[in-house]
Amino acid sequence: MKAKTTKTLWAVVFLLPAFAIFCLLYLTPLITAAVSSFSRWNGFNPMEFNGFYNYAQIFADPDFHNALLNTLQWALWAALVHVPFGVLVALILSRKPKGWRFVRASFMIPNIISRAALAILFIFIFKPEVGILNSLIRAVGFRDFSINWLYDPRTAFLSITNIWLWYAAVITLITMAELTAISPSIHESAIIDGASDFQIDWYINIPLLRRIIGTGVIIAVTSVFKMFDVIYMTTNGGPGNKTVNIAVMMVRSIVHTNRYGYANALGIILLLMGVGVMLISTRLFRMAKANDA
């Protein structure tokens, strides 16, 4: 009994610093955001409780409707394209074709550099006159072709999407790690039975990867929810509100109008959306079930 008590005491001692840091850096700001979302607050003066006024303003604001639609569209792109693409690359690289290590390392490069640097890189790619993309299109015969990809209402949304959509290295790495946990005997049995590579992937690997795919969906979609730097540095939500999302709206509310209560209400909505994605993914991919195939 004494040994058990000593072990518990040491566990508490070692966990206490981490818990204190969690409370200081995460829990306290979260509580502050939740409380201030029900108040009128400019970040300096005392909070003035106003109930659900901020939330009523948010849901009545056409700009929020547009930002919510953009955010949800990007979430769908992340779940239906970004994650499947990362899984597909992992399935290909797991077969270790020639040069697979080089491809794996190269695929990770965009995730190593900062999002701000990536945004600046794509600003130069999408420039109308000297940008690489327009220059390539003109080089193949379209001499007068010139589109301002980031500021044309027809192309701005997809241009922003393409800055992050195909860089799914994190999804690829966690999927490859999960593939190594699948027993080789399962694949060997399938090969003996005459299964093709596609059949092995479709009927064996993908069902066994469902939990890690669900984790990838959570990572990708929540990353899209909080995406700010790429949008701010390329279009700042423009042209008009074509590329604005909830995160950009939050910053605008703070920087332009000092409405911290309103901005924190937007943050709480984002938090609830993230929790909803986590619950839906857990249910959809049966991530809570540990023993079924």
C-alpha positions as CSV (number, residue, x, y, z in Angstrom):
1,M,0.0,0.0,0.0
2,K,2.8,2.4,0.9
3,A,4.6,1.6,-2.4
4,K,1.4,2.4,-4.3
5,T,1.0,5.7,-2.5
6,T,4.6,6.6,-3.2
7,K,4.2,5.9,-6.9
8,T,1.0,8.0,-7.0
9,L,2.8,10.8,-5.2
10,W,5.7,10.8,-7.7
11,A,3.2,10.7,-10.6
12,V,1.5,13.8,-9.2
13,V,4.9,15.6,-8.7
14,F,6.0,14.9,-12.3
15,L,2.6,15.8,-13.8
16,L,2.1,19.0,-11.8
17,P,4.5,21.2,-13.9
18,A,2.8,20.1,-17.2
19,F,-0.6,20.7,-15.7
20,A,0.4,24.1,-14.4
21,I,1.7,25.1,-17.9
22,F,-1.5,23.7,-19.5
23,C,-3.6,25.8,-17.1
24,L,-1.5,28.9,-17.7
25,L,-1.2,28.7,-21.5
26,Y,-4.4,26.9,-22.6
27,L,-7.1,26.6,-19.9
28,T,-7.0,30.2,-18.6
29,P,-7.2,31.8,-22.1
30,L,-10.0,29.4,-23.0
31,I,-12.0,30.3,-19.9
32,T,-11.3,34.0,-20.6
33,A,-12.5,33.7,-24.2
34,A,-15.6,31.8,-23.1
35,V,-16.5,34.4,-20.5
36,S,-15.7,37.4,-22.7
37,S,-17.8,36.0,-25.5
38,F,-20.9,36.9,-23.4
39,S,-19.7,40.5,-22.8
40,R,-18.9,43.8,-24.5
41,W,-15.1,44.1,-24.1
42,N,-12.4,46.0,-25.9
43,G,-9.5,44.2,-24.3
44,F,-8.7,47.0,-21.9
45,N,-11.8,48.2,-20.0
46,P,-13.7,45.8,-17.7
47,M,-16.1,43.4,-19.4
48,E,-19.7,44.4,-19.6
49,F,-22.0,41.3,-19.6
50,N,-24.4,41.4,-22.6
51,G,-25.6,37.8,-22.7
52,F,-26.0,36.3,-26.2
53,Y,-25.8,39.7,-28.0
54,N,-22.4,38.9,-29.6
55,Y,-23.7,35.5,-30.9
56,A,-26.9,37.1,-32.2
57,Q,-24.8,39.7,-34.1
58,I,-22.6,37.0,-35.5
59,F,-25.4,34.8,-36.9
60,A,-27.2,37.9,-38.3
61,D,-24.0,39.1,-40.0
62,P,-23.9,38.3,-43.8
63,D,-20.1,38.4,-43.6
64,F,-20.2,35.6,-41.1
65,H,-22.4,33.5,-43.4
66,N,-19.9,34.0,-46.2
67,A,-17.0,33.2,-43.9
68,L,-18.7,30.1,-42.5
69,L,-19.5,28.9,-46.1
70,N,-15.8,29.3,-47.1
71,T,-14.6,27.6,-44.0
72,L,-16.9,24.6,-44.5
73,Q,-16.0,24.4,-48.2
74,W,-12.3,24.3,-47.3
75,A,-13.1,21.7,-44.6
76,L,-14.7,19.5,-47.3
77,W,-11.7,20.0,-49.6
78,A,-9.5,18.9,-46.7
79,A,-11.6,15.8,-45.9
80,L,-12.3,14.7,-49.4
81,V,-9.1,15.6,-51.3
82,H,-6.3,16.5,-49.0
83,V,-6.5,13.4,-46.7
84,P,-7.2,10.8,-49.5
85,F,-4.3,12.2,-51.5
86,G,-2.0,11.8,-48.5
87,V,-3.2,8.3,-48.0
88,L,-2.8,7.5,-51.7
89,V,0.9,8.7,-51.6
90,A,1.5,6.6,-48.5
91,L,0.1,3.5,-50.1
92,I,2.4,4.0,-53.2
93,L,5.5,4.8,-51.1
94,S,4.8,1.8,-48.8
95,R,5.6,-0.5,-51.7
96,K,9.1,1.2,-51.8
97,P,9.4,1.9,-55.5
98,K,12.7,3.3,-56.9
99,G,13.4,6.7,-55.3
100,W,10.7,6.4,-52.7
101,R,13.0,7.9,-49.9
102,F,13.7,10.9,-52.1
103,V,10.0,11.4,-52.8
104,R,9.1,11.1,-49.1
105,A,11.7,13.7,-48.1
106,S,10.7,16.1,-51.0
107,F,7.1,15.7,-50.1
108,M,7.8,17.0,-46.6
109,I,9.6,20.2,-47.7
110,P,6.5,22.4,-47.9
111,N,5.6,21.4,-44.4
112,I,9.0,22.3,-43.1
113,I,9.0,25.9,-44.2
114,S,6.7,28.4,-42.5
115,R,3.2,29.1,-43.9
116,A,4.1,32.7,-44.2
117,A,7.1,31.9,-46.5
118,L,4.9,29.5,-48.5
119,A,2.3,32.3,-48.9
120,I,5.0,34.7,-50.2
121,L,6.2,32.0,-52.6
122,F,2.8,31.6,-54.1
123,I,2.3,35.3,-54.4
124,F,5.1,35.3,-56.9
125,I,3.8,32.2,-58.6
126,F,0.3,33.8,-59.1
127,K,1.5,37.3,-60.1
128,P,-0.4,38.4,-63.3
129,E,2.6,39.7,-65.3
130,V,5.8,38.1,-64.0
131,G,4.3,35.1,-62.1
132,I,5.5,31.6,-63.0
133,L,2.0,30.3,-63.7
134,N,1.0,32.9,-66.2
135,S,4.4,32.8,-67.8
136,L,4.2,29.1,-68.4
137,I,0.7,29.4,-69.9
138,R,1.9,32.2,-72.2
139,A,4.9,30.0,-73.1
140,V,2.7,27.2,-74.5
141,G,1.0,29.6,-76.9
142,F,-1.5,31.8,-75.1
143,R,0.5,35.0,-75.7
144,D,-2.0,37.5,-74.2
145,F,-3.0,35.3,-71.2
146,S,-3.0,37.3,-67.9
147,I,-5.1,36.5,-64.8
148,N,-4.5,38.0,-61.4
149,W,-5.2,34.6,-59.7
150,L,-5.4,35.9,-56.1
151,Y,-7.5,38.9,-56.8
152,D,-9.9,37.7,-59.5
153,P,-13.2,36.7,-57.9
154,R,-13.4,33.7,-60.3
155,T,-10.1,32.2,-59.2
156,A,-9.2,33.6,-55.8
157,F,-10.8,30.8,-53.8
158,L,-9.3,28.0,-55.7
159,S,-5.9,29.7,-55.8
160,I,-5.9,29.9,-52.0
161,T,-7.0,26.3,-51.9
162,N,-4.1,25.1,-54.1
163,I,-1.6,26.7,-51.7
164,W,-2.2,24.0,-49.1
165,L,-4.4,21.3,-50.7
166,W,-1.6,19.1,-52.1
167,Y,0.9,19.3,-49.2
168,A,-0.4,16.3,-47.3
169,A,3.0,15.1,-46.0
170,V,1.8,14.8,-42.4
171,I,-1.1,12.6,-43.5
172,T,1.3,10.5,-45.6
173,L,3.8,10.0,-42.7
174,I,1.2,8.9,-40.1
175,T,-0.4,6.6,-42.7
176,M,3.0,5.0,-43.5
177,A,3.7,4.5,-39.8
178,E,0.3,2.8,-39.4
179,L,1.0,0.6,-42.5
180,T,4.1,-0.8,-40.9
181,A,2.0,-2.0,-38.0
182,I,0.0,-4.3,-40.3
183,S,1.3,-7.9,-40.1
184,P,3.1,-8.9,-43.3
185,S,1.4,-12.3,-43.0
186,I,-1.9,-10.8,-43.9
187,H,-0.4,-9.4,-47.2
188,E,1.4,-12.7,-47.9
189,S,-1.9,-14.7,-47.5
190,A,-3.7,-12.3,-49.8
191,I,-0.9,-12.6,-52.4
192,I,-1.0,-16.4,-52.2
193,D,-4.8,-16.2,-52.8
194,G,-4.1,-14.2,-56.0
195,A,-5.0,-10.7,-54.8
196,S,-3.7,-7.8,-56.8
197,D,-2.0,-4.7,-55.3
198,F,-5.2,-2.7,-55.7
199,Q,-7.3,-5.4,-54.0
200,I,-4.8,-5.6,-51.1
201,D,-5.1,-1.8,-50.6
202,W,-8.8,-1.6,-51.0
203,Y,-9.9,-4.7,-49.0
204,I,-7.1,-5.0,-46.5
205,N,-5.0,-1.8,-46.0
206,I,-7.7,0.9,-46.2
207,P,-10.1,-0.9,-43.7
208,L,-7.2,-1.4,-41.3
209,L,-6.2,2.2,-41.7
210,R,-9.6,3.7,-40.9
211,R,-8.6,5.0,-37.5
212,I,-5.5,6.8,-38.8
213,I,-7.6,8.2,-41.7
214,G,-10.0,9.5,-39.1
215,T,-7.2,11.0,-37.2
216,G,-5.9,12.6,-40.5
217,V,-9.4,14.1,-41.1
218,I,-9.4,15.6,-37.7
219,I,-5.9,17.1,-38.1
220,A,-6.6,18.4,-41.6
221,V,-10.0,19.9,-41.0
222,T,-9.1,21.6,-37.7
223,S,-6.0,23.0,-39.4
224,V,-8.3,24.5,-42.1
225,F,-10.6,25.9,-39.4
226,K,-7.7,27.9,-37.9
227,M,-6.0,28.8,-41.2
228,F,-5.1,32.5,-41.0
229,D,-1.6,33.3,-42.1
230,V,-1.9,32.1,-45.7
231,I,-5.1,34.0,-46.3
232,Y,-3.9,37.1,-44.6
233,M,-0.7,37.4,-46.5
234,T,-2.1,36.6,-49.9
235,T,-5.6,38.1,-50.2
236,N,-6.5,39.3,-46.7
237,G,-9.9,37.7,-47.3
238,G,-10.4,39.5,-50.7
239,P,-11.4,40.2,-53.3
240,G,-14.4,41.5,-51.3
241,N,-15.1,38.6,-49.0
242,K,-14.4,35.8,-51.5
243,T,-11.6,34.2,-49.4
244,V,-12.5,35.3,-45.9
245,N,-12.9,32.7,-43.2
246,I,-13.8,32.7,-39.5
247,A,-10.2,33.1,-38.4
248,V,-9.7,36.1,-40.5
249,M,-13.0,37.6,-39.2
250,M,-11.7,37.2,-35.7
251,V,-8.5,39.1,-36.4
252,R,-10.4,41.8,-38.2
253,S,-12.7,42.3,-35.2
254,I,-9.7,42.8,-32.9
255,V,-7.5,44.9,-35.2
256,H,-10.1,47.1,-36.8
257,T,-12.8,47.5,-34.2
258,N,-11.3,46.3,-30.9
259,R,-14.3,44.0,-30.4
260,Y,-12.6,41.3,-28.3
261,G,-15.9,39.9,-27.0
262,Y,-17.2,39.5,-30.6
263,A,-13.9,38.0,-31.7
264,N,-13.9,35.5,-28.8
265,A,-17.4,34.5,-29.6
266,L,-16.2,33.6,-33.1
267,G,-13.4,31.7,-31.5
268,I,-15.8,29.7,-29.4
269,I,-17.9,28.9,-32.5
270,L,-14.7,27.6,-34.1
271,L,-13.9,25.6,-31.0
272,L,-17.4,24.0,-31.1
273,M,-17.0,23.2,-34.8
274,G,-13.6,21.5,-34.1
275,V,-15.2,19.4,-31.4
276,G,-18.0,18.5,-33.8
277,V,-15.5,17.3,-36.4
278,M,-13.8,15.2,-33.8
279,L,-17.0,13.6,-32.6
280,I,-18.3,13.0,-36.2
281,S,-14.9,11.5,-37.3
282,T,-14.7,9.3,-34.2
283,R,-18.2,7.9,-35.0
284,L,-17.8,7.7,-38.7
285,F,-14.4,5.9,-38.6
286,R,-15.4,3.9,-35.5
287,M,-12.2,5.2,-33.9
288,A,-13.4,4.4,-30.4
289,K,-13.6,0.6,-31.2
290,A,-10.3,-1.0,-30.5
291,N,-10.7,-4.6,-31.4
292,D,-12.8,-4.9,-34.5
293,A,-11.2,-5.0,-38.0
